[in-house]
Amino acid sequence: MRVQLENDTIRVRIDEDELGELLDDVALLGSTAFGRAFTMRYAIDATGSGLCTLDGDAHEWRLEVPRARLLELKARLPSKDGLLFDIPGLDTVATTVLLDVDVKDSLKRRR
């Protein structure tokens, strides 16, 4: 899993094995150390809800993605088009979440 943060966007790129784990109710866990200052921990989970939600704080956060949308994504692999969600902010702009499956990984699996 790769997580990229830029402005108000969180991009999560996973491979097909990780997508399978999400659909099997296994959370994807990751962390990024910022030198000695702090470590950011994050989890991505599938949920039965129809909404994508983000909870936690700057050091530890959890992204919950609708299982139905993950199944739709799986059905159209390989695809460059991932899932796109806007999560409303509290007095700020919305956070955009882009979750996609690595196309190169998908194409390699189908050869």
Protein Blocks (a to p, Z undefined) as FASTA:
>chain_A
ZZddehjaccddddfklmmmmmnopacdddddehjlbccdddddddfbfbdcdeddfkbc
cddddfklmmmmmmmpccfbdcddddddehiacddddddddfklmmmmmZZ
